[in-house]
Amino acid sequence: FKNKNKLNNQKTIELLKTRTPEDITLDDISKKAELSKGVIYYYFSGIFEIFARIINLQNKNLVKILRKASEGKTKNYLENIDRIFQAFVKFELENIRFAAL
């Protein structure tokens, strides 16, 4: 539904990149997404469901990144493993605060 997507996962991800999950409230998400808490509660049971959605989306992004990294036409398997590992490390460093979830 339009409003559920309007929550804008990217806005929540931005919050998680600068603050720990314990420091983020539904008010913070509401302000960042420019939605009332009532609208958010209509679609989500609470902040943990929002975080679960973000984790799921980030996992899907990681899988895409790793698949792309593994597409190289290399006969040397170690080069493929290195490329995949480098992509994983880059993703983890860019999303370090997600480990707290």
trRosetta pair geometry for C-beta under 8 A, 3 or more apart (Angstrom, degrees):
i j d omega theta_ij theta_ji phi_ij phi_ji
1 4 4.6 84 63 7 87 109
1 5 7.2 -171 85 -4 43 87
1 43 7.2 -145 61 -106 123 123
2 5 6.2 -68 -156 41 28 104
2 6 6.2 36 149 -32 65 108
3 6 5.0 -48 -146 26 38 122
3 7 7.7 65 153 -38 58 76
3 35 7.1 119 -169 -127 95 133
3 39 5.7 -111 176 -174 133 117
3 42 7.7 12 108 78 139 127
3 43 6.7 -166 106 -42 99 140
4 7 6.2 -24 -178 -9 39 110
4 43 4.4 174 -101 -148 94 151
5 8 7.7 60 152 -63 54 48
6 33 6.8 106 132 179 75 106
6 35 6.4 125 113 -70 110 128
7 11 7.6 -140 150 51 54 115
7 12 7.0 8 149 -30 97 123
7 29 7.6 2 -165 169 97 110
7 33 5.1 -30 -154 -135 47 150
7 35 6.6 -56 -101 9 60 154
7 40 6.7 99 -108 -114 110 88
7 43 7.3 -134 -47 83 128 144
7 44 7.7 70 -94 -24 155 132
7 50 7.1 -141 175 -129 146 110
8 11 4.2 56 107 2 113 112
8 12 7.2 153 100 -8 66 82
8 32 7.8 -133 80 128 117 89
8 33 5.3 171 38 -123 102 87
9 12 5.7 -59 -156 40 41 109
9 13 6.0 44 148 -23 73 106
9 53 7.0 -124 -106 126 112 106
9 54 6.0 161 -154 -104 99 79
9 57 5.6 -4 -168 58 157 173
10 13 5.4 -51 -145 37 34 115
10 14 6.4 43 152 -25 64 99
11 14 5.6 -47 -153 28 32 115
11 15 7.0 34 148 -18 61 100
11 29 7.6 116 115 -150 106 65
11 32 4.4 158 166 144 115 108
11 33 5.3 159 83 -79 151 67
12 15 5.6 -49 -156 32 38 113
12 16 6.4 33 149 -15 67 106
12 29 5.8 18 -101 -126 96 103
12 32 6.9 140 -74 95 49 140
12 33 7.3 5 -50 -59 87 110
12 50 6.3 -145 -131 162 156 114
12 54 5.6 -120 111 -82 127 134
13 16 5.5 -58 -147 41 35 111
13 17 6.3 38 152 -26 67 104
13 54 6.3 171 -75 -149 79 119
13 58 7.6 146 -111 -74 116 109
14 17 5.8 -53 -149 30 31 112
14 18 6.9 6 160 -1 62 110
14 32 7.1 -174 70 -164 114 138
15 18 6.5 -80 -156 45 29 95
15 19 5.9 -39 173 40 71 110
15 24 5.3 94 150 -116 126 131
15 28 6.0 118 -136 142 144 120
15 29 6.8 -95 3 -87 166 69
15 32 5.9 -100 -53 -51 119 168
16 19 6.9 -78 -114 63 24 68
16 21 6.7 13 -121 -76 95 74
16 24 7.0 -40 -79 -39 66 156
16 54 6.9 140 -19 157 156 156
16 97 5.1 175 161 103 74 125
16 98 6.3 54 152 -76 132 71
16 101 7.5 -9 -146 -46 133 121
17 95 7.3 -76 -97 -121 91 50
17 97 5.7 179 -115 23 29 133
18 97 7.7 -53 11 -39 17 162
19 23 4.4 -115 177 86 112 122
19 24 5.5 133 101 -59 125 91
19 28 8.0 -75 62 -179 156 163
19 97 7.4 81 76 -155 28 152
20 23 4.9 87 58 8 78 104
20 24 7.5 -150 95 -12 42 89
20 97 6.5 -145 -102 -155 50 106
20 100 5.3 -97 -149 151 89 171
21 24 5.8 -61 -150 30 38 111
21 51 6.2 47 -135 -113 128 142
21 97 7.7 152 -34 161 76 98
21 100 5.4 -173 6 114 104 111
21 101 5.4 117 -52 -86 147 76
22 100 7.7 -95 -9 163 89 131
24 28 5.0 -115 -156 68 71 146
24 29 6.7 69 169 -46 108 91
24 47 7.2 162 109 -160 95 133
25 28 4.9 112 54 -1 69 97
25 29 7.4 -135 100 3 44 84
25 47 7.3 -95 -162 -84 34 148
26 29 5.6 -52 -150 40 40 111
26 30 6.0 47 149 -26 68 106
26 37 5.7 74 137 -127 117 107
26 40 6.5 171 -168 101 106 151
26 46 7.1 -83 -76 -159 130 65
26 47 5.2 -121 -70 -66 86 104
27 30 5.5 -54 -145 36 30 116
27 31 6.3 28 157 -17 64 105
27 37 7.0 -31 -89 -73 56 121
28 31 6.0 -57 -149 36 27 107
28 32 6.2 22 156 -15 64 111
29 32 5.8 -58 -143 40 30 109
29 33 5.9 13 163 -5 67 114
29 40 6.8 105 108 -121 116 156
29 47 7.0 167 -3 -118 145 91
29 50 6.4 26 -143 155 165 168
30 33 6.3 -66 -140 47 21 99
30 35 5.7 -108 -146 77 66 69
30 36 6.5 10 -158 -165 118 17
30 37 4.9 -43 -90 -69 148 70
30 40 5.9 -103 -90 -17 89 142
31 34 7.3 20 -177 -75 31 45
33 40 7.4 112 67 -80 147 115
35 39 4.6 -105 178 75 107 132
35 40 5.7 121 111 -51 122 90
36 39 4.9 102 59 2 80 98
36 40 7.2 -147 98 -1 46 85
37 40 5.4 -55 -150 39 39 113
37 41 6.0 37 153 -17 71 106
38 41 5.8 -56 -144 40 28 107
38 42 6.5 40 151 -32 62 101
39 42 5.5 -46 -154 21 33 118
39 43 7.1 7 158 1 62 105
40 43 6.5 -75 -159 46 32 94
40 44 5.7 -35 170 40 73 110
40 50 7.6 -12 -169 -70 113 131
41 44 6.7 -78 -113 68 27 67
41 45 7.7 40 -148 -138 66 19
41 46 7.5 22 -113 -80 80 52
44 47 8.0 85 134 -70 131 20
44 49 4.5 179 -164 89 95 125
44 50 5.3 36 -164 -57 162 84
44 53 7.7 -85 -109 -15 124 136
45 48 7.7 -35 86 62 97 88
45 49 4.8 109 42 -25 85 143
46 49 5.8 108 55 9 56 99
46 50 7.5 -106 117 -1 38 94
47 50 5.4 -54 -154 36 40 114
47 51 6.3 40 149 -19 70 103
48 51 5.5 -48 -144 38 37 112
48 52 6.2 43 152 -23 65 102
49 52 5.5 -48 -145 34 33 115
49 53 6.5 38 151 -22 62 101
50 53 5.7 -52 -154 32 32 113
50 54 6.6 32 149 -18 64 104
51 54 5.5 -53 -149 36 36 113
51 55 6.3 39 152 -21 67 103
51 101 5.4 -169 178 -139 118 124
52 55 5.6 -50 -146 35 32 113
52 56 6.4 35 153 -20 63 105
53 56 5.7 -55 -151 36 30 113
53 57 6.4 28 153 -16 65 107
54 57 5.7 -56 -147 39 31 110
54 58 6.1 30 155 -18 66 108
54 98 7.8 -143 130 -120 108 109
54 101 7.6 -137 86 -108 111 169
55 58 5.7 -57 -144 39 29 110
55 59 6.3 33 154 -22 64 105
55 98 7.0 145 -106 -165 75 110
55 101 5.6 -154 -77 121 116 142
56 59 5.7 -53 -149 33 29 113
56 60 6.6 30 152 -17 62 104
57 60 5.7 -53 -152 35 33 112
57 61 6.4 35 150 -20 65 104
58 61 5.4 -50 -148 35 36 114
58 62 6.4 40 152 -22 65 102
58 95 6.2 139 -154 -157 132 157
58 98 5.9 -151 150 -135 172 159
59 62 5.6 -51 -148 34 32 113
59 63 6.5 35 153 -20 64 102
60 63 5.7 -51 -150 33 33 112
60 64 6.6 35 151 -19 64 104
61 64 5.7 -55 -152 35 33 112
61 65 6.3 34 152 -20 67 106
61 91 7.6 166 118 -142 99 125
62 65 5.6 -54 -147 36 33 112
62 66 6.2 27 157 -15 67 107
62 88 7.4 55 -162 -121 103 72
62 91 5.4 117 -114 164 87 159
63 66 5.9 -57 -145 41 29 107
63 67 6.2 32 155 -21 65 106
64 67 5.8 -54 -146 36 28 111
64 68 6.3 28 156 -18 63 107
65 68 5.9 -57 -151 36 28 110
65 69 6.3 26 152 -18 64 108
65 87 5.1 179 151 168 100 117
65 88 7.7 146 108 -79 118 48
65 91 5.5 143 86 -70 164 133
66 69 5.5 -53 -145 38 34 112
66 70 6.3 28 156 -18 66 109
66 84 5.6 50 -152 -151 84 93
66 87 5.9 163 -95 100 53 130
66 88 6.3 36 -90 -70 105 90
67 70 5.8 -63 -149 39 30 107
67 71 6.8 46 151 -42 63 99
68 71 5.8 -42 -157 5 35 120
68 87 7.4 169 75 -136 89 157
69 72 7.4 -22 172 -16 44 104
69 83 4.8 -180 179 137 95 93
69 84 4.7 142 112 -98 123 52
69 86 7.3 -177 -148 66 139 83
69 87 3.7 -117 -64 -18 152 153
69 88 8.0 -114 41 -30 164 71
70 80 6.0 55 -138 -172 67 103
70 83 7.2 158 -83 93 40 111
70 84 5.3 30 -71 -81 87 114
72 79 7.1 -101 106 124 145 105
72 80 6.0 -165 62 -104 110 79
72 83 5.8 71 -2 45 143 173
74 77 7.8 165 106 -73 101 25
74 79 4.6 -103 158 85 157 128
74 80 5.5 -173 64 -55 120 87
74 83 7.9 144 9 -8 148 139
76 79 4.2 70 91 2 108 110
76 80 7.2 173 98 -9 60 82
77 80 5.4 -52 -153 36 43 114
77 81 6.2 43 150 -19 72 103
78 81 5.5 -50 -143 38 35 112
78 82 6.1 39 154 -21 66 105
79 82 5.6 -52 -145 37 31 113
79 83 6.3 33 154 -21 64 105
80 83 5.8 -54 -148 35 30 111
80 84 6.4 27 154 -16 65 107
81 84 5.8 -56 -148 39 31 110
81 85 6.1 31 154 -19 66 109
82 85 5.7 -56 -143 39 29 111
82 86 6.2 31 157 -21 65 106
83 86 5.8 -53 -146 35 27 111
83 87 6.5 28 153 -19 61 106
84 87 5.8 -56 -152 35 31 111
84 88 6.4 31 150 -20 65 106
85 88 5.5 -54 -149 36 33 113
85 89 6.3 32 155 -18 67 105
86 89 5.8 -52 -145 37 31 110
86 90 6.3 34 155 -20 63 106
87 90 5.8 -54 -148 36 29 113
87 91 6.4 31 153 -19 63 107
88 91 5.8 -56 -151 36 30 112
88 92 6.3 29 154 -18 65 108
89 92 5.7 -55 -146 38 31 112
89 93 6.3 30 157 -18 66 107
90 93 5.9 -57 -147 37 28 109
90 94 6.3 22 156 -15 64 110
91 94 5.9 -63 -149 40 28 107
91 95 6.1 -13 164 16 66 115
92 95 6.3 -80 -139 57 24 85
92 96 6.6 63 157 -86 64 64
92 99 7.8 49 -159 -56 91 112
93 96 6.0 1 -150 -55 31 103
95 98 4.5 -4 158 5 100 125
96 99 6.3 -33 -178 3 50 113
97 100 5.8 -35 -177 16 60 116
98 101 5.4 -38 -166 17 58 115
